[in-house]
């Protein structure tokens, strides 16, 4: 039987992307990177941390893209043109 998508998890990820700020995401990514540098990391834990890091990278990219759009939408005053 095919596996159903876990819509609850998907909703959690969307909510997480909306609630986690860029700085918090970068800080958590740095913590994960530090964990991954440890040679004694458990493979199951490694997989979880890599998955979380992927989510955090997506959050950062989304935040950067949104900031670019905001900056692009800012119009210069008429005298500066």
N, C-alpha and C positions, 0 to 999 in steps of 0.2 A: 504494500500500500504506500503511495507517495506521501512524503512528509508535508504537512501543512506549514505554511509560513506562520511564525509566531508573531501575530499582529500586536500583541502586548509588548514584546521586545522592541518592535519597530516603533511603536508609540513612545516607549521610554527613550529611544535614541533621538527621536525628534524633539522630545521635551528637553533632553540633555543638551542638544545643540542650541536650544533657545535659552537655556539657563546658565550655561557655562560661558564665562567671558574669555576673551582672547588670552589675557595674562594668566588666568587660572589654567587654561588648556596648555599653555606653553610650560608653566611650572610643573604640571602633572606629567607632561611629556619628558621633561628633564629628569623627573623622579623615575619614570619608567626606564629611560635610557640608562640611568645609574643601576637599576635593578638588572637590566639585561646584560650589563657588563660583568655581572657576577657569574663566575664559572659554575657555581653550584646551584643554579636556578633549576627548579623542577620543571619538567617539560610541559605538564598541564598548566602550571602557573605561567610559564613562558607564553603559551598559546593565548591565554586570557589577556596577558599584558600587551601582546602584539595586537590583538583585536581592539583593545581599548586605545592603544596608540593610533591605530588606523582611524578610529572614531574621532579622536582629538585632532588629528591632522585635518580631517574633514571640517571640523568646527573652525579651526584656524583659517583654512582656505575660504570658508563661507564668510567669516568675519572680514577678511581682507577684501574679498570681492564686494561685500556690502560697503565697506569704507571707500573703495575705489569709485563705486557708483555715487556715493554721497559727495565725494570731492569733485567728481565730474559734473554733478548737478549744481555745484556752487557757481554762481555767475559773478564775474568781476564787475565792480561798479562801472558805470557808463564812462566816467572820466579816465579809467585805467585802460580802456580799449584802444 
